[in-house]
Amino acid sequence: MLARSVDLQPAWVLHTRPYKESSLLVDLLTWDHGRISVVANGARGSATKKGKPRRGQLLQPFAELLVSWTGKTELKTLKALEQQRVHALMGARLFSGLYANELLQRLMQPWQSVDGVPELYQWLLEHLAGDASLESVLRLFEKQLLDCLGYGLPLGCDVGSGADMCADNYYRYDPENGFWRLSGSDSASVPNRFSGKALMELAVGQVSEASLPELKRLMRMAIHPLLGERVLRSRELFRAP
């Protein structure tokens, strides 16, 4: 049963869009309630008549918030808002954050709290705001998000024999079953072929630069079936001139 009223819930903004004449419809990732949507009345505009910033200026991506809401239906009304901290992201790191936000919007069901996701998102923002390898951070975020949502990759063993993976071997990724060990000279032509070294690195969360291109390809293959027919709009940002 949805709580009618919640006060001072830690949250982050995933997306905002105009709603009616002066309001915003806001998708939030909350600590205890998962992904929710709220209406922020009178949030649009530069400032109030008294010169105070409108809520819309505080409802920006990558800001740590405390929010309060009320309402009887799934779509709640924002009552109060406190901004705690803002992670200033620019360039490719900004685009990466927007990509992560869109993934959370698309893959999480509304009003379903998922253990580990708020902590993972907090980890992501801290690393995007730092100087860590951007591609490494994204691959580890994707991998851990799938784990949290119950779609984790079966890393670590060959499904054909049950034997542990070996760094020197190559494996074919089967989305329905897992990874099958490849053998023979023709294995190089297999399109969904991945090195045991890269897969083992991903399993333990220590990804090398050399493994990043194939891990990016792997994560796209793993995530694509979960998205349906709609493409991720945030990926277009990386292609912009």
Secondary structure by P-SEA (a helix, b strand, c coil): cccccccccbbbbcccccccccccccccccccccccccccccccccccccccccccccccccccbbbbbcccccccccccccccccccccaaaaaaaaaaaaaaaccccccccccaaaaaaaaaaaaaaccccaaaaaaaaaaaaaaaacccccccccccccccccccbbbbbcccccbbbbbccccccccccccaaaaaaaaaccccccaaaaaaaaaaaaacccccccccaaaaaaacc
